[in-house]
């Protein structure tokens, strides 16, 4: 069977389809939640609060437009935007005569991407891989994964065009810059492509995409919302920033012609019906004269009545610039400030004066432009005190909205190299490198679990800050808004959730927490019942994962039956004790949809990292004063990996 499959696969590879090119943002879904990959500087699995957020796949769209401009037949599918599952995506490819698939990958989606790409390769489709994933830029990658036919590294629009042209003409591929390919048994990497004039690119391809699904509308801008670029690259040296270091291959900053940018904006608003525009430039507000020229062009065309937003640096703003931007209709702005501690901002080479940044943020608000501030926890030197300082600063600045994330060391960035050298990276499982649901770094004083908890605490404090600003009347208005838009049942459920929060959780979540002390106190409380049953001949242990709302009835019955026979028994519900001991951000491990995080050996490494300390503490105290003649573990199939670690601890 294996040999037949291999022969079939090699036959496909030797006789590739001769059809058109498909560019794709591959499906990426975990536990029912979709990710964001192409178009995102921060690829990750989304949570419920950002389920409508959807970045536009700029590189793929520009590459598709460039191919079409040169009369090369190409399609673009965004399987994430259309929520196309893997099997359906394979059907689409199988039913169409695609000769080549151009797929953009990322660090956290890499494992899933490779599995899907191998299945696509089996259909006889040549695989061209690209994107901000430093691992694929190493020629040895193609040696390990023979089903990958080509890799485009760096900015790939012109590299792809030249590759396809040379393949069609059967020319030498060595002349294509930014390419990794096979020549017989050798893997060859050509020199990198120099930064090019982005005015050579046509407008990005949007036809056939679900263009009204894409959403990045800071400040609550009107929808439908569309995303554009007015420039590309960034001259600043932030250590953690992914695109400048991996995609752009350096601090290359290039701008589009102001008139062409205004032309595209006017077309999207007047012809395509978009009600707001977000400029997703790496840093929009570089070059004061150009920005003032753009503002004038906007006003001249009457586009100043359209809501638009930008990503910018506050320290590059001044009053004249902000007033002109406001006069041209600027509605909102994203500012990346990272931390309230100047020493932390300096440590990542951001080069930002936080005092000036604060003045410009306040002026932005004063002029009626809605600021969205982004903060990153876990920078080198981060402590409990600097996190609390950042949370207080966020409340003091009182922006329209905030984002708290955990700084993620993507391979290929200076930030990754610095943290690796200092031993501050705790996981090599790149599927966890998303900065949203999981933390893969520690600091000198904070563990990954602490950073995850402080991120959640920051949001809790921020949401309470918003509730206080809203007041009781605002709560009533909010109730009727939900009732009118989503129905009375939904509004009532939201109101009850909020009431439960106020009565039972608010004080606990908002006060400062020493997480290590909290864990020890919960563990001690859980062991009290166990001590009351000593001495024992046999100890029954209920292992996770098990229903956190269910007592361990199976081993309870066994224990009771043995006692009737004259044996002394004890029961340790390790499952519920661990559930009550871990931080709130790790409780998802007990959801049924998280079974793969226990079953899969590689994924379990991160699960064990979250549980190891609490497990060692519980078992250590359980065995501290009493030796048992026999130990019995009760486990489901999902708990096998956990049991192996537990047995090791017990021994």
MOWO-V649586 format. One record per residue. N is the residue number from 1. PHI is phi in degrees with one decimal (* if undefined). OMEGA is omega in radians with two decimals (none if undefined). Layout:
n:N phi:PHI omega:OMEGA
n:N phi:PHI omega:OMEGA
This chain:
n:1 phi:* omega:3.13
n:2 phi:-64.4 omega:-3.11
n:3 phi:-64.1 omega:3.13
n:4 phi:-61.9 omega:3.12
n:5 phi:-64.4 omega:-3.13
n:6 phi:-66.1 omega:3.13
n:7 phi:-63.9 omega:3.12
n:8 phi:-60.1 omega:-3.13
n:9 phi:-64.4 omega:-3.13
n:10 phi:-68.1 omega:3.06
n:11 phi:-64.4 omega:3.10
n:12 phi:-59.2 omega:-3.07
n:13 phi:-67.0 omega:-3.12
n:14 phi:-80.6 omega:3.13
n:15 phi:-128.3 omega:-3.09
n:16 phi:-66.0 omega:3.04
n:17 phi:-62.9 omega:-3.10
n:18 phi:-108.7 omega:-3.06
n:19 phi:-82.3 omega:-3.01
n:20 phi:-78.5 omega:-3.08
n:21 phi:-98.8 omega:3.01
n:22 phi:-113.7 omega:2.98
n:23 phi:-101.4 omega:-3.00
n:24 phi:-145.3 omega:2.83
n:25 phi:-93.7 omega:-2.97
n:26 phi:-62.1 omega:3.01
n:27 phi:-59.4 omega:3.06
n:28 phi:-151.1 omega:-3.03
n:29 phi:-145.3 omega:3.05
n:30 phi:-136.0 omega:3.05
n:31 phi:51.5 omega:3.08
n:32 phi:83.2 omega:-3.14
n:33 phi:-106.8 omega:3.14
n:34 phi:-88.3 omega:3.10
n:35 phi:-98.2 omega:2.93
n:36 phi:-122.4 omega:-3.06
n:37 phi:-131.7 omega:-3.11
n:38 phi:-62.8 omega:-3.13
n:39 phi:91.7 omega:-3.10
n:40 phi:-110.4 omega:3.01
n:41 phi:-76.1 omega:-3.06
n:42 phi:-135.6 omega:-3.12
n:43 phi:-61.8 omega:-3.08
n:44 phi:-165.5 omega:2.99
n:45 phi:-83.6 omega:-3.08
n:46 phi:-74.9 omega:2.98
n:47 phi:-104.4 omega:-3.04
n:48 phi:-60.5 omega:-3.04
n:49 phi:-68.6 omega:-3.09
n:50 phi:-121.3 omega:-3.00
n:51 phi:-65.8 omega:3.13
n:52 phi:-88.9 omega:3.14
n:53 phi:-65.9 omega:-3.13
n:54 phi:-153.3 omega:3.13
n:55 phi:-75.4 omega:3.13
n:56 phi:-85.2 omega:-3.08
n:57 phi:-79.2 omega:-2.98
n:58 phi:-58.6 omega:-3.06
n:59 phi:-61.8 omega:3.10
n:60 phi:-63.2 omega:-3.10
n:61 phi:-69.0 omega:3.07
n:62 phi:-66.0 omega:-3.14
n:63 phi:-63.5 omega:3.12
n:64 phi:-64.2 omega:3.14
n:65 phi:-63.9 omega:-3.13
n:66 phi:-67.7 omega:3.08
n:67 phi:-61.7 omega:-3.13
n:68 phi:-64.1 omega:3.11
n:69 phi:-59.1 omega:-3.14
n:70 phi:-101.2 omega:3.01
n:71 phi:61.9 omega:3.05
n:72 phi:-103.9 omega:-3.07
n:73 phi:-68.6 omega:-3.09
n:74 phi:-150.9 omega:3.03
n:75 phi:-115.9 omega:3.07
n:76 phi:-128.7 omega:3.10
n:77 phi:-121.7 omega:3.03
n:78 phi:-107.0 omega:-3.06
n:79 phi:-69.2 omega:3.08
n:80 phi:-76.2 omega:3.12
n:81 phi:-60.5 omega:-3.11
n:82 phi:-90.8 omega:-3.14
n:83 phi:50.2 omega:3.10
n:84 phi:-88.9 omega:3.12
n:85 phi:-68.4 omega:-3.03
n:86 phi:-58.1 omega:-3.08
n:87 phi:-62.7 omega:3.10
n:88 phi:-66.3 omega:3.12
n:89 phi:-63.1 omega:3.10
n:90 phi:-64.1 omega:3.09
n:91 phi:-62.6 omega:-3.14
n:92 phi:-60.7 omega:-3.14
n:93 phi:-67.0 omega:-3.10
n:94 phi:-65.8 omega:-3.07
n:95 phi:-83.8 omega:-3.12
n:96 phi:-116.4 omega:-3.05
n:97 phi:-90.1 omega:3.13
n:98 phi:-87.2 omega:3.09
n:99 phi:-92.1 omega:-3.10
n:100 phi:-136.5 omega:3.01
n:101 phi:-114.7 omega:3.04
n:102 phi:-103.3 omega:-3.05
n:103 phi:-120.5 omega:3.07
n:104 phi:-94.4 omega:-3.12
n:105 phi:-113.2 omega:3.12
n:106 phi:-148.3 omega:3.13
n:107 phi:-63.3 omega:-3.04
n:108 phi:-70.4 omega:-3.14
n:109 phi:-95.4 omega:-2.92
n:110 phi:-59.0 omega:-3.08
n:111 phi:-62.0 omega:3.12
n:112 phi:-65.2 omega:-3.13
n:113 phi:-60.7 omega:-3.09
n:114 phi:-64.4 omega:3.13
n:115 phi:-62.2 omega:3.13
n:116 phi:-69.1 omega:-3.12
n:117 phi:-64.1 omega:3.10
n:118 phi:-65.2 omega:3.11
n:119 phi:-66.7 omega:3.12
n:120 phi:-67.5 omega:3.11
n:121 phi:-60.1 omega:3.13
n:122 phi:-62.6 omega:3.12
n:123 phi:-83.5 omega:3.13
n:124 phi:91.5 omega:-3.12
n:125 phi:-95.1 omega:3.07
n:126 phi:-74.1 omega:-3.06
n:127 phi:-104.4 omega:3.04
n:128 phi:-115.1 omega:-3.04
n:129 phi:-106.6 omega:-3.13
n:130 phi:-153.9 omega:3.09
n:131 phi:119.5 omega:-3.06
n:132 phi:-81.5 omega:3.13
n:133 phi:-126.3 omega:-3.01
n:134 phi:-62.7 omega:-3.09
n:135 phi:-63.9 omega:-3.10
n:136 phi:-76.8 omega:-3.12
n:137 phi:-81.0 omega:3.11
n:138 phi:-91.5 omega:-3.13
n:139 phi:-54.3 omega:3.14
n:140 phi:-63.8 omega:3.11
n:141 phi:-58.8 omega:-3.12
n:142 phi:-69.7 omega:3.06
n:143 phi:-69.5 omega:3.14
n:144 phi:-77.8 omega:-3.06
n:145 phi:-125.0 omega:-3.04
n:146 phi:-65.6 omega:-3.14
n:147 phi:-81.1 omega:3.02
n:148 phi:-88.8 omega:-3.03
n:149 phi:-90.8 omega:-3.12
n:150 phi:-144.9 omega:2.99
n:151 phi:-126.1 omega:3.02
n:152 phi:-105.6 omega:-3.10
n:153 phi:-110.6 omega:-3.07
n:154 phi:79.9 omega:3.07
n:155 phi:-66.4 omega:-2.86
n:156 phi:-111.9 omega:-3.06
n:157 phi:-59.9 omega:-3.12
n:158 phi:-75.6 omega:3.06
n:159 phi:-63.3 omega:3.11
n:160 phi:-65.0 omega:3.14
n:161 phi:-57.4 omega:-3.11
n:162 phi:-67.6 omega:3.10
n:163 phi:-61.4 omega:-3.11
n:164 phi:-63.9 omega:3.11
n:165 phi:-59.7 omega:-3.13
n:166 phi:-69.9 omega:3.08
n:167 phi:-65.0 omega:-3.13
n:168 phi:-66.1 omega:-3.13
n:169 phi:-91.0 omega:-3.11
n:170 phi:58.8 omega:3.10
n:171 phi:-89.4 omega:3.14
n:172 phi:-68.0 omega:-3.12
n:173 phi:-78.1 omega:-3.10
n:174 phi:-64.6 omega:-3.12
n:175 phi:-83.3 omega:-3.10
n:176 phi:-85.3 omega:3.12
n:177 phi:-76.9 omega:3.08
n:178 phi:74.4 omega:-3.05
n:179 phi:-125.6 omega:2.94
n:180 phi:-120.3 omega:-3.05
n:181 phi:-149.6 omega:3.11
n:182 phi:-100.5 omega:3.00
n:183 phi:-128.2 omega:-3.01
n:184 phi:69.2 omega:3.13
n:185 phi:-89.3 omega:-3.10
n:186 phi:-96.9 omega:2.99
n:187 phi:-106.9 omega:-3.03
n:188 phi:-116.1 omega:3.07
n:189 phi:-114.3 omega:3.14
n:190 phi:-80.7 omega:3.12
n:191 phi:-59.1 omega:-3.11
n:192 phi:-70.2 omega:-3.14
n:193 phi:-80.9 omega:3.10
n:194 phi:-69.7 omega:3.09
n:195 phi:-58.9 omega:-3.05
n:196 phi:-110.6 omega:3.09
n:197 phi:-71.9 omega:-3.06
n:198 phi:-71.5 omega:3.05
n:199 phi:-70.2 omega:3.07
n:200 phi:-75.9 omega:3.14
n:201 phi:-83.6 omega:2.99
n:202 phi:-73.4 omega:3.03
n:203 phi:-60.1 omega:-3.10
n:204 phi:-62.5 omega:3.13
n:205 phi:-69.9 omega:3.11
n:206 phi:-124.4 omega:-3.10
n:207 phi:-62.5 omega:3.12
n:208 phi:88.9 omega:3.06
n:209 phi:-84.9 omega:3.06
n:210 phi:-80.9 omega:-2.91
n:211 phi:-65.6 omega:-3.11
n:212 phi:-87.9 omega:3.05
n:213 phi:-87.2 omega:-3.08
n:214 phi:-68.0 omega:-3.04
n:215 phi:-147.6 omega:2.94
n:216 phi:-150.1 omega:-2.96
n:217 phi:-126.8 omega:3.14
n:218 phi:-59.1 omega:-3.13
n:219 phi:80.4 omega:-3.13
n:220 phi:72.1 omega:3.14
n:221 phi:-62.0 omega:-3.12
n:222 phi:-63.2 omega:3.05
n:223 phi:-118.3 omega:0.08
n:224 phi:-69.7 omega:-3.06
n:225 phi:-114.5 omega:3.14
n:226 phi:-126.0 omega:-3.13
n:227 phi:-108.7 omega:3.14
n:228 phi:-134.5 omega:2.99
n:229 phi:-127.1 omega:3.05
n:230 phi:-109.6 omega:3.13
n:231 phi:-156.4 omega:3.10
n:232 phi:-144.6 omega:3.11
n:233 phi:96.2 omega:-3.10
n:234 phi:-154.7 omega:-3.13
n:235 phi:-84.2 omega:-3.10
n:236 phi:-87.1 omega:-2.95
n:237 phi:-117.1 omega:3.14
n:238 phi:-54.0 omega:-3.01
n:239 phi:-62.3 omega:-3.00
n:240 phi:-89.4 omega:-2.99
n:241 phi:-71.4 omega:-2.95
n:242 phi:-78.1 omega:-2.99
n:243 phi:-61.9 omega:-3.12
n:244 phi:-59.3 omega:-3.06
n:245 phi:-85.7 omega:-3.06
n:246 phi:-105.9 omega:-3.12
n:247 phi:-75.3 omega:-3.06
n:248 phi:-80.0 omega:3.11
n:249 phi:58.3 omega:3.11
n:250 phi:144.3 omega:-3.09
n:251 phi:-84.7 omega:-3.09
n:252 phi:-96.7 omega:-3.13
n:253 phi:-112.2 omega:-3.12
n:254 phi:-134.6 omega:-3.08
n:255 phi:-119.9 omega:3.02
n:256 phi:-85.8 omega:3.05
n:257 phi:-61.9 omega:-3.06
n:258 phi:-58.7 omega:-3.12
n:259 phi:-64.9 omega:3.14
n:260 phi:-65.5 omega:3.09
n:261 phi:-62.2 omega:3.13
n:262 phi:-64.3 omega:3.09
n:263 phi:-60.4 omega:-3.12
n:264 phi:-66.0 omega:3.11
n:265 phi:-60.3 omega:-3.13
n:266 phi:-63.5 omega:3.12
n:267 phi:-62.3 omega:-3.09
n:268 phi:-65.4 omega:-3.13
n:269 phi:-79.4 omega:-3.01
n:270 phi:-83.3 omega:-3.10
n:271 phi:-97.5 omega:-3.08
n:272 phi:-98.5 omega:3.01
n:273 phi:83.1 omega:3.10
n:274 phi:-75.0 omega:-3.07
n:275 phi:-101.9 omega:3.07
n:276 phi:-152.6 omega:-3.08
n:277 phi:-131.6 omega:3.04
n:278 phi:-116.7 omega:3.09
n:279 phi:-88.7 omega:-3.04
n:280 phi:-92.5 omega:3.09
n:281 phi:-63.4 omega:3.06
n:282 phi:-59.2 omega:3.01
n:283 phi:-149.1 omega:-2.99
n:284 phi:-71.6 omega:-2.89
n:285 phi:-94.0 omega:3.04
n:286 phi:-96.5 omega:-3.14
n:287 phi:90.3 omega:-3.03
n:288 phi:-59.1 omega:-3.09
n:289 phi:-62.0 omega:3.12
n:290 phi:-64.4 omega:-3.14
n:291 phi:-64.5 omega:3.11
n:292 phi:-64.2 omega:3.08
n:293 phi:-62.7 omega:3.12
n:294 phi:-63.5 omega:3.12
n:295 phi:-58.4 omega:3.11
n:296 phi:-64.2 omega:3.12
n:297 phi:-64.9 omega:3.12
n:298 phi:-63.6 omega:-3.12
n:299 phi:-64.8 omega:-3.12
n:300 phi:-60.6 omega:-3.10
n:301 phi:-92.6 omega:-3.12
n:302 phi:75.2 omega:3.13
n:303 phi:-85.9 omega:-3.14
n:304 phi:-71.2 omega:3.07
n:305 phi:-88.9 omega:3.13
n:306 phi:-87.8 omega:3.08
n:307 phi:-73.0 omega:3.07
n:308 phi:-144.2 omega:-3.10
n:309 phi:-134.8 omega:-3.08
n:310 phi:-142.5 omega:2.92
n:311 phi:-105.3 omega:-3.00
n:312 phi:-148.7 omega:3.02
n:313 phi:-104.3 omega:-3.13
n:314 phi:-65.9 omega:-3.08
n:315 phi:-73.8 omega:3.07
n:316 phi:-92.5 omega:3.14
n:317 phi:-83.4 omega:2.88
n:318 phi:-142.7 omega:-3.02
n:319 phi:-64.9 omega:-3.14
n:320 phi:-60.5 omega:-3.11
n:321 phi:-65.1 omega:-3.13
n:322 phi:-64.4 omega:-3.14
n:323 phi:-66.8 omega:3.08
n:324 phi:-67.0 omega:3.09
n:325 phi:-61.9 omega:3.09
n:326 phi:-61.3 omega:3.14
n:327 phi:-64.8 omega:3.12
n:328 phi:-90.9 omega:3.05
n:329 phi:102.0 omega:3.13
n:330 phi:-56.3 omega:-3.05
n:331 phi:-101.5 omega:-3.08
n:332 phi:-152.5 omega:-3.14
n:333 phi:-147.4 omega:3.02
n:334 phi:-95.3 omega:3.07
n:335 phi:-117.3 omega:3.03
n:336 phi:-92.3 omega:-3.10
n:337 phi:-112.2 omega:2.97
n:338 phi:70.4 omega:-3.03
n:339 phi:-156.6 omega:3.05
n:340 phi:-84.3 omega:-3.10
n:341 phi:-94.1 omega:-3.10
n:342 phi:-58.2 omega:-3.11
n:343 phi:-66.3 omega:3.10
n:344 phi:-72.7 omega:3.11
n:345 phi:-62.9 omega:3.11
n:346 phi:-66.5 omega:-3.05
n:347 phi:-67.0 omega:-3.13
n:348 phi:-105.5 omega:3.06
n:349 phi:61.8 omega:-3.14
n:350 phi:-75.4 omega:3.09
n:351 phi:65.8 omega:-3.10
n:352 phi:-116.8 omega:3.05
n:353 phi:-85.9 omega:-3.04
n:354 phi:-67.2 omega:3.11
n:355 phi:-66.9 omega:3.07
n:356 phi:-66.4 omega:3.12
n:357 phi:-56.9 omega:-3.14
n:358 phi:-63.0 omega:3.13
n:359 phi:-61.2 omega:-3.11
n:360 phi:-71.7 omega:3.08
n:361 phi:-64.5 omega:3.13
n:362 phi:-65.4 omega:3.11
n:363 phi:-66.9 omega:3.07
n:364 phi:-55.6 omega:3.11
n:365 phi:-63.7 omega:-3.09
n:366 phi:-59.5 omega:-3.13
n:367 phi:-81.0 omega:3.10
n:368 phi:90.1 omega:3.04
n:369 phi:-90.2 omega:-3.04
n:370 phi:-88.3 omega:-3.13
n:371 phi:-89.3 omega:2.98
n:372 phi:-116.6 omega:-3.07
n:373 phi:-107.1 omega:3.11
n:374 phi:-114.4 omega:-3.11
n:375 phi:-127.2 omega:3.13
n:376 phi:-126.7 omega:3.09
n:377 phi:-92.4 omega:3.04
n:378 phi:98.5 omega:3.08
n:379 phi:-64.8 omega:-3.13
n:380 phi:-54.3 omega:-3.09
n:381 phi:93.3 omega:3.13
n:382 phi:-63.0 omega:3.08
n:383 phi:-133.4 omega:3.06
n:384 phi:-58.1 omega:-3.10
n:385 phi:-68.3 omega:-3.13
n:386 phi:-69.5 omega:3.08
n:387 phi:-66.2 omega:3.11
n:388 phi:-61.4 omega:3.09
n:389 phi:-61.9 omega:3.13
n:390 phi:-65.8 omega:3.13
n:391 phi:-62.9 omega:3.12
n:392 phi:-62.1 omega:-3.13
n:393 phi:-64.9 omega:3.11
n:394 phi:-59.8 omega:3.11
n:395 phi:-64.7 omega:-3.12
n:396 phi:-63.9 omega:3.13
n:397 phi:-70.1 omega:3.05
n:398 phi:50.9 omega:3.11
n:399 phi:-72.3 omega:3.08
n:400 phi:-64.9 omega:-3.12
n:401 phi:-155.3 omega:-3.12
n:402 phi:-137.5 omega:2.95
n:403 phi:-134.8 omega:3.03
n:404 phi:-109.1 omega:3.10
n:405 phi:-136.6 omega:3.09
n:406 phi:-109.6 omega:-3.09
n:407 phi:-57.1 omega:-3.06
n:408 phi:-109.3 omega:-3.11
n:409 phi:-86.5 omega:3.13
n:410 phi:-67.7 omega:3.07
n:411 phi:-55.1 omega:-3.09
n:412 phi:99.3 omega:3.10
n:413 phi:-101.5 omega:3.08
n:414 phi:-63.0 omega:3.14
n:415 phi:-59.1 omega:3.10
n:416 phi:-61.1 omega:-3.11
n:417 phi:-63.2 omega:-3.13
n:418 phi:-63.6 omega:-3.11
n:419 phi:-69.0 omega:3.12
n:420 phi:-64.2 omega:3.13
n:421 phi:-64.0 omega:-3.14
n:422 phi:-86.0 omega:3.14
n:423 phi:71.9 omega:-3.07
n:424 phi:-101.6 omega:3.05
n:425 phi:-95.0 omega:-3.00
n:426 phi:-102.9 omega:-3.09
n:427 phi:-143.2 omega:3.02
n:428 phi:-101.0 omega:3.08
n:429 phi:-80.9 omega:-3.02
n:430 phi:-67.3 omega:3.08
n:431 phi:-66.6 omega:3.12
n:432 phi:-92.3 omega:-3.05
n:433 phi:-84.6 omega:-3.13
n:434 phi:-122.1 omega:3.08
n:435 phi:67.3 omega:-3.09
n:436 phi:-113.1 omega:-3.11
n:437 phi:-93.0 omega:-3.04
n:438 phi:-134.8 omega:3.10
n:439 phi:-118.1 omega:-3.12
n:440 phi:-117.3 omega:-3.13
n:441 phi:-127.4 omega:2.98
n:442 phi:-133.3 omega:3.02
n:443 phi:-116.7 omega:-3.13
n:444 phi:-65.1 omega:-3.07
n:445 phi:-123.6 omega:-3.05
n:446 phi:-126.2 omega:3.07
n:447 phi:-84.5 omega:3.10
n:448 phi:-54.6 omega:3.14
n:449 phi:-64.1 omega:3.10
n:450 phi:-64.5 omega:-3.14
n:451 phi:-65.9 omega:3.08
n:452 phi:-61.8 omega:3.13
n:453 phi:-67.4 omega:-3.14
n:454 phi:-68.5 omega:3.04
n:455 phi:-61.6 omega:3.12
n:456 phi:-66.0 omega:3.12
n:457 phi:-63.1 omega:3.12
n:458 phi:-59.7 omega:3.12
n:459 phi:-66.1 omega:3.11
n:460 phi:-58.8 omega:3.14
n:461 phi:-65.7 omega:-3.14
n:462 phi:-64.0 omega:-3.12
n:463 phi:-64.7 omega:3.08
n:464 phi:-67.4 omega:3.06
n:465 phi:-59.0 omega:3.13
n:466 phi:-66.2 omega:3.14
n:467 phi:-62.4 omega:3.14
n:468 phi:-64.3 omega:3.11
n:469 phi:-63.7 omega:-3.10
n:470 phi:-69.2 omega:3.12
n:471 phi:73.7 omega:-3.09
n:472 phi:-62.4 omega:-3.14
n:473 phi:-62.0 omega:3.09
n:474 phi:-64.9 omega:3.09
n:475 phi:-62.9 omega:3.13
n:476 phi:-64.8 omega:3.11
n:477 phi:-61.0 omega:-3.14
n:478 phi:-64.7 omega:3.12
n:479 phi:-60.6 omega:-3.11
n:480 phi:-69.6 omega:3.07
n:481 phi:-63.2 omega:3.12
n:482 phi:-64.1 omega:-3.13
n:483 phi:-62.1 omega:-3.12
n:484 phi:-74.2 omega:-3.04
n:485 phi:-90.6 omega:-3.05
n:486 phi:-128.0 omega:3.06
n:487 phi:101.3 omega:-3.07
n:488 phi:-65.4 omega:-3.12
n:489 phi:-61.2 omega:3.11
n:490 phi:-64.0 omega:-3.13
n:491 phi:-61.8 omega:3.13
n:492 phi:-64.9 omega:3.12
n:493 phi:-62.6 omega:3.11
n:494 phi:-63.2 omega:-3.13
n:495 phi:-65.5 omega:3.12
n:496 phi:-66.6 omega:3.08
n:497 phi:-59.6 omega:-3.13
n:498 phi:-66.2 omega:3.13
n:499 phi:-64.4 omega:3.09
n:500 phi:-62.7 omega:3.11
n:501 phi:-60.2 omega:-3.10
n:502 phi:-63.5 omega:-3.03
n:503 phi:-78.8 omega:-2.94
n:504 phi:-118.7 omega:-2.99
n:505 phi:-117.6 omega:-2.95
n:506 phi:-55.1 omega:-3.08
n:507 phi:-62.8 omega:-3.13
n:508 phi:-64.6 omega:-3.06
n:509 phi:-78.2 omega:-3.03
n:510 phi:-90.5 omega:-3.12
n:511 phi:-78.2 omega:3.10
n:512 phi:-63.0 omega:-3.06
n:513 phi:-126.9 omega:2.93
n:514 phi:-94.3 omega:-2.96
n:515 phi:-64.2 omega:-3.13
n:516 phi:-66.8 omega:3.09
n:517 phi:-63.4 omega:-3.14
n:518 phi:-62.3 omega:3.14
n:519 phi:-62.4 omega:-3.11
n:520 phi:-63.1 omega:-3.12
n:521 phi:-67.4 omega:3.11
n:522 phi:-68.8 omega:3.12
n:523 phi:-64.3 omega:-3.14
n:524 phi:-60.4 omega:3.14
n:525 phi:-65.3 omega:-3.14
n:526 phi:-70.5 omega:-3.13
n:527 phi:-83.3 omega:-3.06
n:528 phi:-59.7 omega:3.14
n:529 phi:-64.0 omega:-3.13
n:530 phi:-63.0 omega:-3.12
n:531 phi:-63.0 omega:-3.13
n:532 phi:-68.2 omega:-3.11
n:533 phi:-99.2 omega:3.14
n:534 phi:-74.1 omega:-0.14
n:535 phi:-77.9 omega:-3.07
n:536 phi:-139.6 omega:3.01
n:537 phi:-84.5 omega:-3.05
n:538 phi:-141.0 omega:3.08
n:539 phi:-112.7 omega:3.03
n:540 phi:-92.8 omega:3.12
n:541 phi:-119.8 omega:3.02
n:542 phi:-86.5 omega:-3.09
n:543 phi:-92.2 omega:3.04
n:544 phi:-81.5 omega:-0.03
n:545 phi:-89.9 omega:3.11
n:546 phi:-141.4 omega:-3.14
n:547 phi:-55.3 omega:-3.08
n:548 phi:-69.3 omega:3.14
n:549 phi:-97.9 omega:-3.06
n:550 phi:-112.5 omega:3.01
n:551 phi:-70.8 omega:-3.11
n:552 phi:-80.0 omega:-3.00
n:553 phi:-63.4 omega:-3.10
n:554 phi:-57.9 omega:-3.12
n:555 phi:-74.3 omega:3.06
n:556 phi:-65.7 omega:3.10
n:557 phi:-65.2 omega:3.11
n:558 phi:-60.2 omega:-3.14
n:559 phi:-60.8 omega:-3.13
n:560 phi:-64.1 omega:-3.12
n:561 phi:-66.4 omega:3.12
n:562 phi:-67.4 omega:3.11
n:563 phi:-63.0 omega:3.09
n:564 phi:-62.5 omega:3.13
n:565 phi:-86.6 omega:3.04
n:566 phi:100.8 omega:3.13
n:567 phi:-90.3 omega:3.05
n:568 phi:-97.0 omega:-3.04
n:569 phi:-128.7 omega:3.04
n:570 phi:-135.9 omega:3.12
n:571 phi:-125.6 omega:3.07
n:572 phi:-115.9 omega:3.12
n:573 phi:-86.3 omega:-3.10
n:574 phi:-64.4 omega:3.14
n:575 phi:-58.8 omega:-3.08
n:576 phi:-73.4 omega:3.11
n:577 phi:-66.5 omega:3.09
n:578 phi:-67.5 omega:3.13
n:579 phi:-59.8 omega:-3.14
n:580 phi:-79.5 omega:-3.08
n:581 phi:-96.3 omega:-3.07
n:582 phi:-73.8 omega:3.11
n:583 phi:-69.2 omega:-3.11
n:584 phi:-56.0 omega:-3.08
n:585 phi:-69.6 omega:-3.14
n:586 phi:-103.2 omega:-3.10
n:587 phi:-66.1 omega:3.13
n:588 phi:-61.2 omega:-3.13
n:589 phi:-61.7 omega:-3.13
n:590 phi:-89.3 omega:3.04
n:591 phi:-72.4 omega:3.13
n:592 phi:-59.2 omega:-3.11
n:593 phi:-70.9 omega:3.13
n:594 phi:-96.0 omega:-3.05
n:595 phi:-58.2 omega:-3.14
n:596 phi:-63.9 omega:-3.14
n:597 phi:-72.6 omega:3.05
n:598 phi:-102.8 omega:-3.04
n:599 phi:-75.7 omega:-3.07
n:600 phi:-72.2 omega:-3.04
n:601 phi:-60.0 omega:-3.11
n:602 phi:-70.9 omega:-3.14
n:603 phi:-66.3 omega:-3.11
n:604 phi:-66.6 omega:3.12
n:605 phi:-57.9 omega:3.11
n:606 phi:-71.9 omega:3.09
n:607 phi:-59.8 omega:-3.13
n:608 phi:-66.9 omega:3.09
n:609 phi:-58.2 omega:-3.13
n:610 phi:-73.4 omega:-3.00
n:611 phi:-104.2 omega:-2.95
n:612 phi:-59.2 omega:-3.06
n:613 phi:-60.5 omega:-3.13
n:614 phi:-63.9 omega:3.13
n:615 phi:-62.6 omega:3.13
n:616 phi:-61.8 omega:3.13
n:617 phi:-64.7 omega:-3.11
n:618 phi:-63.9 omega:-3.12
n:619 phi:-65.7 omega:3.12
n:620 phi:-58.6 omega:-3.14
n:621 phi:-74.1 omega:3.13
n:622 phi:-65.8 omega:-3.09
n:623 phi:-102.4 omega:-3.05
n:624 phi:-64.5 omega:-3.02
n:625 phi:-113.1 omega:-3.05
n:626 phi:-151.7 omega:3.02
n:627 phi:-102.8 omega:-3.13
n:628 phi:-108.4 omega:3.12
n:629 phi:-71.8 omega:-3.12
n:630 phi:-134.6 omega:3.07
n:631 phi:-129.0 omega:-3.14
n:632 phi:-120.7 omega:3.13
n:633 phi:-103.9 omega:3.04
n:634 phi:-104.0 omega:-3.05
n:635 phi:-146.5 omega:2.93
n:636 phi:-84.5 omega:3.12
n:637 phi:-58.8 omega:-3.10
n:638 phi:-64.0 omega:-3.06
n:639 phi:-94.1 omega:-3.04
n:640 phi:-62.3 omega:3.14
n:641 phi:-61.8 omega:3.10
n:642 phi:-63.9 omega:-3.11
n:643 phi:-60.2 omega:3.12
n:644 phi:-61.2 omega:3.12
n:645 phi:-68.1 omega:-3.13
n:646 phi:-64.1 omega:3.13
n:647 phi:-60.8 omega:3.10
n:648 phi:-60.6 omega:3.12
n:649 phi:-65.5 omega:-3.12
n:650 phi:-62.2 omega:3.13
n:651 phi:-62.1 omega:none
